[in-house]
Amino acid sequence: MFVIELRFEPFADTTISAAEKAINAHLEALRANGQILGREFAVAFNDGEFRVRLMVPEKTSLANRYNSAWVKATLQGLTDAKLLAPRDKFIGQDINSEVSNTDDPSWQVLYTSYVHMCSPLRNGDNLLPIPLYQIPATFNGDHKRVIKWQSEWQACDELQMAAATKAEFAALEEISSVHSDMYRRGWDLRGRIEYLTKIPTYYYLYRVGGESLQAEKSRVCPKCGSADWALETPLLDMFHFRCEPCRIVSNLSWDHQ
């Protein structure tokens, strides 16, 4: 991933409130399309212009060809607020994040965790994140539903990793059960992505707990009950199970690895 700076310069008299509303709307539209990453953006006013530093999946993430209809509409909103179209300045590569995928995947997986800021769609061959704007819009012209699902999954993951409150158990149920709302919505999104991209797309089902390593190895697919989903060699040294019909991958319980 890379760091860029966007600059918004007024071309006529405007107000802080009008500029703030237009800039934040533009950033939210970019985020919903997967063109910028993260949740909070500090916009500063300095030397007569507004500036914000952002994380992007690729150097070209803000190219016009990737803009959704919503992003285009917010560009007009900037004009209405008396701001010029944003100018971007490349800062450099972020040394603490992953690079984006550049290879054509033979399969994909919907996978995230609370420590990941990148796209939740991963190349199944190398687990590198696939920028969402590179695939057709999933719903209503962009990928807002995918990013919302990711944010909620990460919130549950953080709760269960902290293990400090009773909410841990409800959060763990959401990310590890095929009967949860989180799974239902994520699995449907997975299906939508597979339909749009024509690439087999799987859902990662988190696994922790369990009685023993042997019991874990004998675990069946929680959706269809098949025992054939166990793999002789784990995929990417991480996924020990893959059910083709159910489009689910999972791991041996983290407690028994």
SVG drawing of the C-alpha trace seen along z (x, -y; Angstrom):
<svg xmlns="http://www.w3.org/2000/svg" viewBox="-28 -35 37 72">
<polyline fill="none" stroke="black" stroke-width="0.4" points="0.0,0.0 1.0,-3.6 0.6,-7.0 -0.6,-9.9 -1.6,-13.5 -4.7,-15.1 -5.0,-18.8 -8.2,-20.8 -7.7,-24.4 -10.5,-27.0 -11.0,-28.9 -13.4,-31.4 -14.7,-32.5 -16.0,-29.5 -16.6,-28.5 -14.9,-25.9 -18.3,-24.2 -19.0,-24.0 -15.5,-22.7 -15.6,-20.2 -18.9,-18.7 -17.8,-18.4 -14.4,-17.0 -15.7,-14.4 -18.4,-13.3 -15.7,-12.8 -13.5,-10.8 -16.4,-8.6 -17.2,-7.9 -13.6,-6.9 -13.6,-4.7 -16.9,-3.0 -15.3,-2.2 -12.1,-0.8 -9.9,-3.5 -8.7,-4.7 -8.3,-2.6 -9.1,-3.2 -11.9,-4.9 -10.7,-8.2 -9.1,-11.0 -7.6,-14.1 -8.2,-17.0 -6.0,-20.0 -6.3,-23.6 -2.9,-25.2 -1.6,-27.9 -5.0,-28.5 -5.8,-24.9 -7.1,-21.7 -4.8,-18.7 -5.3,-15.0 -2.9,-12.1 -4.4,-8.8 -3.5,-5.1 -4.3,-3.7 -3.9,-0.1 -1.9,-1.1 -0.2,-4.2 -3.0,-4.5 -5.9,-3.9 -7.3,-7.5 -7.2,-7.3 -10.5,-8.6 -11.1,-5.3 -11.8,-3.7 -14.3,-6.3 -17.8,-5.2 -20.8,-7.2 -20.9,-8.4 -17.2,-9.5 -18.0,-11.5 -21.0,-13.1 -18.8,-14.2 -16.4,-15.8 -19.2,-18.0 -19.9,-18.6 -16.4,-19.9 -17.0,-22.3 -20.2,-23.5 -18.3,-24.2 -15.9,-26.4 -13.0,-23.9 -10.8,-22.8 -10.6,-19.1 -8.2,-17.4 -4.5,-17.3 -2.6,-14.3 1.0,-14.1 2.7,-10.7 4.4,-10.4 5.8,-6.8 5.2,-3.2 3.9,-2.3 6.5,0.1 4.0,1.6 1.4,2.9 1.0,5.5 1.4,5.0 -1.7,5.4 -2.2,8.4 -1.1,8.0 -1.6,11.6 -4.8,13.2 -6.2,15.4 -7.4,19.0 -9.6,18.6 -10.4,15.9 -11.3,15.7 -13.1,13.2 -10.7,12.9 -9.9,10.2 -8.9,9.6 -8.9,6.7 -5.2,5.8 -5.8,5.6 -6.7,2.3 -6.5,3.7 -9.2,5.1 -10.9,8.2 -10.9,9.9 -7.7,11.9 -6.0,13.8 -6.3,17.5 -3.0,18.3 -0.9,15.9 -3.3,14.3 -2.5,10.8 -5.3,8.2 -7.2,7.5 -8.3,3.8 -12.1,3.7 -12.3,1.1 -10.7,3.7 -13.8,5.8 -17.3,4.9 -19.4,3.0 -21.0,5.4 -24.1,3.4 -25.5,0.0 -22.5,-1.1 -19.7,-0.5 -18.4,1.8 -19.9,0.1 -21.6,3.3 -18.4,5.3 -16.5,2.6 -19.3,2.4 -19.2,6.2 -15.4,6.0 -15.7,3.3 -18.2,5.3 -16.1,8.5 -13.1,6.7 -15.0,5.3 -16.1,8.8 -12.5,10.1 -11.1,7.3 -13.6,8.1 -12.9,11.8 -9.1,11.2 -9.3,8.9 -11.2,11.5 -12.1,8.9 -15.9,8.9 -18.9,11.3 -19.2,9.7 -16.3,11.9 -18.6,14.9 -21.2,13.2 -18.5,11.8 -16.8,15.2 -20.1,16.7 -20.5,14.2 -17.2,14.9 -17.0,18.7 -20.6,20.0 -22.4,20.7 -25.6,19.7 -24.6,16.1 -25.7,13.0 -22.1,12.1 -21.6,15.4 -24.9,15.1 -24.2,11.6 -20.5,12.4 -21.3,15.6 -23.9,13.8 -21.3,11.1 -18.9,13.9 -21.5,15.3 -22.1,11.9 -18.4,11.4 -18.0,14.9 -21.0,14.2 -19.5,10.9 -15.9,12.0 -16.5,15.6 -13.7,16.7 -14.4,19.3 -14.7,17.2 -14.7,18.7 -15.6,17.4 -13.1,17.8 -14.7,19.2 -12.6,18.5 -11.9,21.4 -10.7,21.4 -11.3,23.7 -12.1,27.4 -11.3,30.4 -8.1,31.6 -5.9,31.7 -7.3,35.0 -10.8,33.8 -10.0,30.8 -8.6,32.9 -11.8,35.0 -14.0,31.9 -16.6,31.9 -17.9,29.0 -20.3,27.1 -22.6,26.3 -23.0,29.6 -21.5,32.1 -18.9,33.5 -15.7,35.0 -14.0,34.5 -13.1,30.9 -9.9,31.7 -6.8,31.0 -3.6,33.1 -1.5,30.0 -2.9,26.6 -3.4,23.9 -1.0,21.0 0.0,22.6 -3.2,21.4 -6.4,23.0 -6.6,26.7 -10.1,27.2 -11.9,26.3 -15.4,27.3 -15.9,26.8 -19.7,27.0 -20.1,24.7 -17.4,22.4 -15.9,22.3 -12.3,22.4 -11.2,22.7 -8.3,23.4 -7.4,25.9 -8.3,24.3 -5.7,21.8 -5.7,23.4 -4.3,26.7 -1.8,25.6"/>
</svg>
